[in-house]
Amino acid sequence: MSIKENLEAVRREIPEGCTLIAVSKTQPAAKIMEAYDGGQRVFGENRAQELARKSRELPGDIEWHMIGHLQTNKVKVIAPFVTLIHSIDSVRLLEEVNRQAARHDRTIACLLQVHIAEEQTKYGFLSEEIPALIADLNWGEFSNVQVKGLMGMATFTDDEQQVRREFQGLRALFDKVSKGPLPPQVVMQELSMGMSGDYKIAIEEGSTMVRIGTAIFGERQQT
Ligand SMILES: *Cc1c(COP(=O)(O)O)cnc(C)c1O
């Protein structure tokens, strides 16, 4: 199947109100343009330099999302243009995003990444840390960021029940935080969860943004 056909097939599974992020990491510009010609305008990447390069080379009406672990020293590379950073996993990173956003006179939209998987390797805050973070941070100093919700990655496993439980846990946290009180820099609008292997479950559990790579572009080249 072509990229356009894959895109169509994925879109049929995604309800209105859920945003499809086409994850184009490692994919060459020609493949991204196939998806673009299929109407896709929102793309996600996990490396700052690659994201910056592609944003320069590809059409200006693309929305670029940062979905992978972001080192603080790389924030400046994407700060001028990035639409949404899904992967805020430390206060230090949020501070740097705020600082770089201010330099460009922008407000950068962010999601707080929550560690919901069993694997040790996945980044993110612990669920338990999130309410205190939102309650206690000195939000007055974060006037150039807008936290729009939460992001999480489920364990890479065939056990659907486990994946579902992890998404349900993130959804429950989202609902709890949504009840507030919330500072003006925080709104709970977006729940970014679901990848090629588990996005149908994520949608059933309330995802508003799915990040899908291989189901659209096929297997990635090793880098
Ligand atoms: C690569 C990646 C995805 C997409 O993974 P696929 O399995 O190819 O759909 C989604 N989210 C993050 C954070 C990623 O790094």
The ligand as an SDF file (V2000), in Angstrom:
LIG
                    3D

 15 15  0  0  0  0  0  0  0  0999 V2000
    8.4610    6.8910   16.9710 C   0  0  0  0  0  0  0  0  0  0  0  0
    7.4340    7.4190   17.9120 C   0  0  0  0  0  0  0  0  0  0  0  0
    6.0560    7.2570   17.6510 C   0  0  0  0  0  0  0  0  0  0  0  0
    5.5210    6.5060   16.4510 C   0  0  0  0  0  0  0  0  0  0  0  0
    5.8110    5.1480   16.5240 O   0  0  0  0  0  0  0  0  0  0  0  0
    5.1850    4.1160   15.4730 P   0  0  0  0  0  0  0  0  0  0  0  0
    5.1900    2.8330   16.2210 O   0  0  0  0  0  0  0  0  0  0  0  0
    6.0910    4.1180   14.3060 O   0  0  0  0  0  0  0  0  0  0  0  0
    3.8170    4.5830   15.1430 O   0  0  0  0  0  0  0  0  0  0  0  0
    5.1620    7.8130   18.5440 C   0  0  0  0  0  0  0  0  0  0  0  0
    5.5680    8.4940   19.6340 N   0  0  0  0  0  0  0  0  0  0  0  0
    6.8730    8.6630   19.9250 C   0  0  0  0  0  0  0  0  0  0  0  0
    7.2410    9.4250   21.1390 C   0  0  0  0  0  0  0  0  0  0  0  0
    7.8430    8.1430   19.0700 C   0  0  0  0  0  0  0  0  0  0  0  0
    9.1400    8.3080   19.3780 O   0  0  0  0  0  0  0  0  0  0  0  0
  1  2  1  0
  2  3  1  0
  2 14  2  0
  3  4  1  0
  3 10  2  0
  4  5  1  0
  5  6  1  0
  6  7  2  0
  6  8  1  0
  6  9  1  0
 10 11  1  0
 11 12  2  0
 12 13  1  0
 12 14  1  0
 14 15  1  0
M  END
$$$$
